[in-house]
Amino acid sequence: MFLEPEREQPTRETSGKPQPFPVPSRIPVFPLPNVVFFPKTYLPLHIFEPRYRQMVADAAARGQCIGMALLKEGWEEQYDGNPPIFSMGCVGRLASVQMLPDGRSNILLQGLDRYEVREEFYEKSYREARIVLKPHEPSLPLDPALRRYLTEVLDEYLQADEEASPLHSLVRPDVSDEVFVNSLSTYLDCTPLEKQFLLEAEHLPQQARRLSDLIQFKVAERRGSGGWS
């Protein structure tokens, strides 16, 4: 993944070879109070507010990227303006846009990379930001022992929570480490702040360790101990 100046059309392939999707250095930002987006995952969204309808139209015409960000506590009083957001988010590519007759739309974002906000802009009805991408170091894969441990903790969680059945599909050896950890971070039943804590991990192994700690706590909680085992 790489940043490039704003441009007319994104380039996805060069000489027949797939290339990293080019992310503009300035992107529209969609802040929400209860959604944390992760790379290598997909996020369906229903767009109904006029300012975000315009955001989707602009993104579809130029850049095809939207940055998801988590609103900080106290956002309710300033929601119609630009309440504070966490500086770390995830940028997504518009994988599909379904326009509805009344102007609303259903969109699907494909998670590309983490980003950090360097500057915010309020010239339009929606927020924009100048960003830098913050991908995890590819040279830091999961240690096989850490993945086995996380899988064991996840198995214990699945046994304790019958409603967590969608997570079963992740327990397969053919699922890459990045997809495994980020999908689990997405679907695990935890608070937005806990998910933000996962997103802000410095590297994938740290995110996996944070995940295993969270899952252990959830298992203990469901078994009635109310704390760490």
C-alpha positions as CSV (number, residue, x, y, z in Angstrom):
1,M,0.0,0.0,0.0
2,F,1.3,3.5,-0.8
3,L,0.2,7.1,-0.7
4,E,0.0,9.3,-3.7
5,P,-1.2,12.8,-4.3
6,E,-4.9,13.2,-5.2
7,R,-5.5,12.0,-8.7
8,E,-8.3,11.6,-11.2
9,Q,-8.4,7.8,-11.4
10,P,-6.8,5.0,-9.3
11,T,-4.5,2.6,-10.9
12,R,-5.0,-1.1,-9.9
13,E,-2.8,-3.0,-12.3
14,T,0.5,-2.2,-14.1
15,S,1.7,-4.4,-17.0
16,G,-0.8,-7.1,-16.1
17,K,0.5,-7.4,-12.5
18,P,-1.7,-6.5,-9.5
19,Q,-0.4,-3.4,-7.7
20,P,-1.2,-2.1,-4.2
21,F,-4.3,0.1,-4.4
22,P,-3.2,3.7,-4.4
23,V,-4.5,5.7,-1.5
24,P,-4.7,9.5,-1.7
25,S,-2.8,11.5,0.9
26,R,-6.0,13.4,1.6
27,I,-9.2,11.4,2.2
28,P,-12.8,11.8,3.4
29,V,-13.2,10.6,7.0
30,F,-16.4,8.9,8.2
31,P,-16.4,9.0,12.0
32,L,-18.8,6.7,14.0
33,P,-19.2,6.1,17.7
34,N,-19.4,2.3,17.6
35,V,-17.4,1.1,14.6
36,V,-13.7,0.2,14.4
37,F,-12.6,-1.0,11.0
38,F,-9.6,-3.3,10.3
39,P,-7.5,-4.1,7.3
40,K,-8.3,-7.3,5.3
41,T,-11.9,-7.1,6.4
42,Y,-15.1,-5.8,4.8
43,L,-17.5,-3.3,6.3
44,P,-21.1,-2.8,5.0
45,L,-22.6,0.7,5.7
46,H,-26.0,2.3,5.1
47,I,-25.5,6.0,4.2
48,F,-28.4,8.3,4.9
49,E,-27.1,11.7,6.2
50,P,-26.9,14.3,3.5
51,R,-23.2,15.2,4.3
52,Y,-22.2,11.5,4.0
53,R,-24.2,11.0,0.8
54,Q,-22.0,13.8,-0.6
55,M,-19.0,12.1,0.8
56,V,-19.8,8.8,-0.9
57,A,-20.5,10.6,-4.2
58,D,-17.2,12.5,-4.0
59,A,-15.2,9.4,-3.0
60,A,-16.7,7.3,-5.9
61,A,-15.8,10.0,-8.4
62,R,-12.3,10.7,-7.0
63,G,-10.0,8.3,-5.1
64,Q,-12.5,5.6,-4.1
65,C,-11.2,5.7,-0.5
66,I,-12.9,6.6,2.8
67,G,-11.2,6.6,6.2
68,M,-13.2,5.1,9.1
69,A,-12.5,6.7,12.5
70,L,-13.8,6.2,16.0
71,L,-15.4,9.2,17.7
72,K,-14.0,10.0,21.2
73,E,-16.2,10.1,24.3
74,G,-18.5,13.1,24.5
75,W,-19.2,13.2,20.7
76,E,-23.0,13.5,21.2
77,E,-22.8,17.2,22.0
78,Q,-20.9,18.0,18.8
79,Y,-22.2,15.3,16.4
80,D,-23.6,17.8,13.8
81,G,-20.2,19.4,13.7
82,N,-16.8,17.8,13.9
83,P,-16.3,16.1,17.3
84,P,-12.8,14.7,18.2
85,I,-11.8,11.4,16.7
86,F,-9.0,8.9,17.5
87,S,-6.0,9.7,15.2
88,M,-5.6,6.0,14.2
89,G,-8.1,4.6,11.8
90,C,-8.4,2.3,8.8
91,V,-8.8,3.4,5.2
92,G,-11.2,1.4,3.0
93,R,-11.8,1.1,-0.8
94,L,-15.3,1.5,-2.1
95,A,-15.8,-2.1,-3.2
96,S,-19.5,-1.5,-4.1
97,V,-22.1,1.3,-4.0
98,Q,-25.8,0.6,-4.3
99,M,-27.7,3.8,-4.8
100,L,-31.3,3.9,-3.5
101,P,-34.1,5.9,-5.1
102,D,-34.4,8.4,-2.3
103,G,-30.6,9.3,-2.4
104,R,-29.5,7.0,0.4
105,S,-27.0,4.2,-0.4
106,N,-25.6,1.0,0.8
107,I,-21.8,0.7,0.4
108,L,-19.2,-2.0,1.1
109,L,-15.7,-0.9,2.1
110,Q,-12.7,-3.2,1.7
111,G,-10.2,-2.6,4.5
112,L,-6.8,-1.6,3.0
113,D,-4.4,-0.2,5.7
114,R,-4.3,1.6,9.0
115,Y,-3.7,5.3,8.8
116,E,-2.8,8.2,11.2
117,V,-4.3,11.6,10.9
118,R,-1.8,14.4,10.4
119,E,-4.2,17.3,9.7
120,E,-8.0,17.7,9.4
121,F,-9.9,19.9,7.0
122,Y,-13.5,21.2,7.4
123,E,-14.0,23.0,4.0
124,K,-16.8,20.6,3.0
125,S,-19.9,19.4,4.7
126,Y,-17.9,16.3,5.8
127,R,-14.5,16.0,7.4
128,E,-11.3,15.3,5.4
129,A,-7.8,14.5,6.6
130,R,-4.3,14.4,5.4
131,I,-3.0,11.0,6.4
132,V,0.0,8.7,6.5
133,L,-0.4,5.0,6.2
134,K,0.7,2.9,9.2
135,P,0.8,-0.7,7.9
136,H,2.1,-3.4,10.2
137,E,5.6,-4.6,9.5
138,P,5.4,-7.5,7.1
139,S,8.6,-8.8,8.6
140,L,6.8,-9.6,11.8
141,P,4.6,-12.5,11.1
142,L,2.9,-14.5,13.9
143,D,5.1,-17.0,15.6
144,P,3.4,-20.4,15.0
145,A,3.3,-21.0,18.8
146,L,1.4,-17.6,19.3
147,R,-1.1,-18.5,16.6
148,R,-1.7,-22.0,18.1
149,Y,-2.2,-20.3,21.5
150,L,-4.6,-17.8,20.1
151,T,-6.5,-20.6,18.4
152,E,-6.7,-22.6,21.6
153,V,-8.1,-19.5,23.5
154,L,-10.5,-18.9,20.7
155,D,-11.7,-22.5,20.9
156,E,-12.4,-22.1,24.6
157,Y,-14.3,-18.9,23.8
158,L,-16.4,-20.6,21.2
159,Q,-17.4,-23.3,23.6
160,A,-18.5,-20.7,26.2
161,D,-20.4,-18.6,23.7
162,E,-22.9,-20.2,21.4
163,E,-23.6,-16.9,19.6
164,A,-20.0,-16.7,18.4
165,S,-20.5,-19.3,15.7
166,P,-19.3,-17.0,12.8
167,L,-15.8,-17.1,14.3
168,H,-15.6,-20.9,13.6
169,S,-14.7,-20.2,9.9
170,L,-11.5,-18.4,11.0
171,V,-10.1,-21.5,12.7
172,R,-8.5,-22.9,9.5
173,P,-4.8,-23.2,8.6
174,D,-5.3,-21.7,5.2
175,V,-6.4,-18.4,6.6
176,S,-3.5,-16.0,6.6
177,D,-2.2,-14.5,9.9
178,E,-3.3,-11.0,9.0
179,V,-6.8,-12.1,7.9
180,F,-7.1,-14.3,11.0
181,V,-6.1,-11.6,13.5
182,N,-8.0,-8.7,11.9
183,S,-11.2,-10.7,11.3
184,L,-11.2,-12.0,14.9
185,S,-10.7,-8.4,16.0
186,T,-13.7,-7.4,14.0
187,Y,-16.1,-10.1,15.0
188,L,-15.1,-10.5,18.7
189,D,-17.9,-9.2,21.0
190,C,-16.0,-6.3,22.7
191,T,-16.4,-2.6,23.1
192,P,-15.3,0.0,20.5
193,L,-12.6,1.2,22.8
194,E,-11.2,-2.4,23.2
195,K,-11.3,-2.7,19.4
196,Q,-9.5,0.6,19.1
197,F,-6.8,-0.8,21.5
198,L,-6.4,-3.7,19.1
199,L,-6.2,-1.5,16.0
200,E,-3.4,0.6,17.6
201,A,-1.1,-2.3,18.3
202,E,2.4,-1.6,16.9
203,H,2.6,-4.9,15.1
204,L,0.5,-8.0,14.3
205,P,2.0,-10.2,17.1
206,Q,1.2,-7.5,19.7
207,Q,-2.4,-7.3,18.3
208,A,-2.7,-11.1,18.6
209,R,-1.5,-11.1,22.2
210,R,-3.9,-8.3,23.1
211,L,-6.6,-10.4,21.4
212,S,-5.8,-13.5,23.5
213,D,-5.9,-11.4,26.7
214,L,-9.3,-10.0,25.7
215,I,-10.7,-13.4,24.8
216,Q,-9.4,-14.9,28.1
217,F,-11.2,-12.2,30.0
218,K,-14.4,-12.8,28.0
219,V,-14.3,-16.5,28.7
220,A,-13.8,-15.9,32.5
221,E,-16.6,-13.4,32.4
222,R,-19.1,-15.8,30.7
223,R,-18.2,-18.5,33.2
224,G,-19.1,-16.2,36.1
225,S,-15.7,-15.6,37.6
226,G,-15.9,-11.9,36.6
227,G,-12.1,-11.6,36.1
228,W,-8.9,-13.2,34.9
229,S,-8.5,-16.9,35.3
